[in-house]
Amino acid sequence: MYKTTGYIILLWFSLLFIRCGRTNLPGDEPVAQVGTKILKHAELVQIIPEGLAAEDSAKLADDYIRKWIRQELLIQKANENLTPEQKNLSKEIEEYRNSLIIYKYKNALLGEQMDTTVTSEQIETYYNNNTENFRLSTNIVKGIFMKIPVNLVNTRNLKKMLDDTSDEGLAVLREYCVQYAKNYDFFTDNWVSFRKVRNNLPYEIENPEELLRQKRVIEQKDNDFYYVVNIFEYQLQNEIAPPEYVKDNIKTLILNKRKVELLQQIEENVYKEGLRQNKIKIFKSEEAS
């Protein structure tokens, strides 16, 4: 135990925690103290997960104690230096309480009343009415990526397999990847960012838009691996995104719009109910009259 500018801080708990275990100390045993504020063992035990190793428990306990001490020092310093008016938080507390109650009430009504079903027809209609809002911010592609050890790859045979894009051909290619590829990804049915694909290649592509326009198969090689990207489809940055690429985003937009409208309706209904029940009175001041 030692004193620092009038504050007493007990930091022996970590070693004691390892030596005695998490349950052997009484709940009211002090762990740390700042001024008159005391952190007790029972409070500290609540933040330690069951089954945690002794050293990890001690580290977590020590971190918590240090944060608690810093917070209490700041609180006490603030209390020493703020005026009574500055420390009067009754208005802020009331406003926060009211906001929290309203938030929970609205959330409960949203859970009961909001329709969360979004049909494919609704997504299509929204897309058609707002196509200019769905311009691509990046190049996107459909295709296949493969990373094959150079000592196992036969590029001529592989290119023949890449030319066959039938279901049977893709099945053969997939089996080839399972057998020989270090890494591979078939994204023939869904759009992905071309940047994500490029991140798997050893060398940077300086002009990806031009490359996509010119080549269906992109090849790179380093000392260990042969990399190939077979492009089935592509769309370039600033073009209108395909519907399937933005459908999840559209669904979120539709649900957010419904949420805003329902919240507005809830407020309006509460207001009209207050009028009907004569709960509202507005007093005109003498100055206004």
Salt bridges, closest charged atoms under 4 A:
GLU50 OE2 - ARG22 NH2 3.73
ASP62 OD2 - ARG66 NE 2.85
ASP63 OD2 - LYS59 NZ 3.35
GLU72 OE2 - LYS37 NZ 3.43
GLU80 OE1 - LYS77 NZ 3.83
ASP115 OD2 - ARG258 NH1 3.88
GLU132 OE1 - ARG135 NE 2.92
ASP163 OD1 - ARG216 NH2 3.18
GLU204 OE2 - ARG198 NH2 2.50
GLU210 OE1 - ARG213 NH1 3.72
GLU219 OE1 - LYS159 NZ 3.25
GLU233 OE2 - LYS142 NZ 3.78
GLU244 OE2 - LYS142 NZ 3.70
GLU261 OE2 - LYS257 NZ 2.60
GLU267 OE2 - LYS106 NZ 2.60
